[in-house]
Amino acid sequence: MNVRVLVVDDQTLVRSGLSAILSTEDGIEVVGEAADGAQAIELARRLRPDVVLMDIRMPVMDGVEATRRLVAEPAPGGLRVLILTTFDLDELVHAALEAGASGFLLKDAPPDDLARGIRVVAAGDAMLAPSVTRRLISHVTTLRSAEGSSNAAREAVARLTDRERDVLRHIARGLSNVEISRTMYVTESTVKSHVGRIFAKLAVRERVQAAVTAYDAGLVVPGSD
């Protein structure tokens, strides 16, 4: 089954170029294009894409607000948003991840990375390019938590068991479920169970959101390995 993608960018050439690249990929179908967040919401409701490839800085409605609204709406199979940005340390990316985006890619990413990112997000994973994502989260949470870790984040993390906190640390470092299972010497199904309980207790729906909470709570130190 093809992954249905909606491409959202305010620049016509960029939008057309992304659509052209994705249209050559097996298993990926571009179902529409939008020039701003408002159009993206309208088309997503009508076309029901699996993944919305979302620019972050746009007129009318930016990618952060559009992501927040799209993620809040129930969708069969779960619509996911993959953010595109020119700046790898753009604080708006952090806001988009908190709003529910599944991850982000830079606009100058190679075509293979773009296609892989679409497939990864469609499959339900989130931590794309872990080293870059980790650097972004570390950067923005350092700015946000200059006066200390977030009380709300600390309270949320305090609800986790010791084992769940260990899993959350690995999530924040960009490890997949398979990698966590190997590191902790447990089965992948056990890791998935832990991840599900972590999401419920932290009131998040994405691995990236869980990672941000871990940093905000001081569970993981920005810049640490």
N, C-alpha and C positions, 0 to 999 in steps of 0.2 A: 504494500500500500504506500502511495506517495505521501510525503510530508508536504502539507499545504502551507504556503508561506505568503504573508502579506508584507510588502516592502513599503516602509514609511520614511520619506526624506523630503525636505522642502526644496532640494536642488534637483531639477529635472534630469540633468546629465548623470548625477550620482545614482538617482533612483533607477534610471534606465540601465545604467551599467551594472548595478547589482542584480537587477532582474535578468539581464542577459547572461551574466555569469551563472546564476542559479539555474537558469533554464537549460543549461548544458549538462547539469548534474543528474545522474540516474537517481530516481527515487525522490526527487524534489520538484514540486510544481508551484510556480508563482501564480497565485489566484487573483492578485490585485495589487494596485499601487495607490498610495495616499501621500498628499503633500503636507499634511500637518496632523496633529494629534486628534483633532475633532473629526477629520475625515477618516482617520484610522479606526476610531470607535464605530463610526457609522458603517464602514465596510466590514469590519470584523464581525459585527452583529449579523450582517447579511451573508457574508461569505464563509464564516466559520473556519478560519485558518487554524492550523495546529500551532504555528509559530508566527509571531509578529516581529519582524526585523525593524527595530524602532530607532530612528535618529533621536538625539536628546535635545538639541537646540533647534526649535522651530517656531514660526509665528502662529498666531491664533491659540494654539494649545501645545505646550512643549511635551517632550517624551515622558517626563516624570509624571505629570498629571494624567496623561493618556494611559500610562502603565497602571497607575493607581486605579483608574476607573475600569479598565479592562480586566484586571486581576480580580476586582471585587465582584464582577458579574459571573454567575454560574455558567459554565460552558461544558458541553459534552466532551469528555476526554481531557478537559483541562487545557485551555489556551495558555501558551507560555510566551513571554516577551524576552527577546534578546536585544540588548541595547547596543547601538553603534555610536561611537564617539571619535572625534579627531584627537582628543587629549586623553592620554592614559592616566592622568591624575586630576581629572575634572571632578570637582566636588559634587556636581549634579549627578554623576554616575552613582555616587554613594546614595543620594536621595532616591534614585531610580531603583537601586537594589533594595532599599528599605521599602519602597512602594510595591515590591513584589516581582521585579524582573528576575529572570533566571540566570543572568550573567551578562557579560558584555564582551564586545570585540572592538578593536580599533579599525577605522575605515581603511587603513592601508594594510590590513591583514591580507596575506596571500589567499587566492581563491580557494585553495584546498582547506585552509583554516576556516574560511567562511562557511563552506559546505559542511565541514565536520562540526562546526559550532551549531549549525541548524539541526543536524542529526542528533547531537548530544542533548540539546535542549528538548527536542521532540521526544526523546527516549526517557525524559524525566530527570536527567542529571542537571547539575548547575554550575559547578566550579570549572569554568572554562579557563584555559591557560593559567593554572594555579599560581605560578610564580608572579605573573602580572596582576592577577586578581588579588593575591595576598598583599602585593606592594600597594595597590590602591587602597585596600581596606586599612592597612597599617597607616598609610599617610593620612587619610581623612579622619580616622578615629584618634590619631595623635592630635590633630587640630581640634577636634570636638571635645576631647577629654583632657585638655591641658590643665584643668583644675581638678582632675581626679576622674575615676571611673563613674559611670552612670549608676545612680541608685536603683533605677528601674531595672537595668540590666543585671545588676548584682542580685537583686531580689529574685529575678526570674531564674538565674543560674543556681541560686541557693535551693530552688525546688528540685533540682536534679540530684540523682544518686551519684556516688563517687564514680561508678562505672560509666554513667551517662556523661559526667563531666569529662572523663577521659576520652570518650567518643567525640564529644563536642570539640575538644582541643584538636583532635585529628582532622575533623571537618574544617576547622578554622585554618588549618595548615594546608588545606587543599587536597587531602587524601580522599580517594573514592572508597566506596563500601568494600570493594575487594582488597584494596590496600590496607584499610583499617582492620579487616579480618585477619590478614597476614601479620600485621604489626601486633595485634592483641591476642593472637592465637585462639580465635573463636571463629565460628562459621559465619558466612556472609548473611544467612538468615537471622542470626543473632544480632549482627550489626544493624540490619534493617529494622529489627524490632526496637533496638535502642534509639535509632534515628527517628522512628515514628513517635516514640514517647518524648524525645527531646523536642521535636516540632510542636507537639501538643502542649507541653509545659511552657515552652517559650512563646507560644502563640504565633508561630511563623509557618510559612508554607514552602520555603526554599532553603537550600543549604547555605546560600550566600547570606541570607538574613540571619541564619543561626550563627554564621561566622562573625558577622558584624556584632551580634549580641555578645559573643565570646570576647571580642576585643574590647567592647564598651564596658564589660564587667571586669576587665582586667584579668580574665582567665588566661588569655594569651597576650603576651607583651608584643606591641608593634615592633616589627623588625626582627623578632626572634625566629629561630629556625623551627 
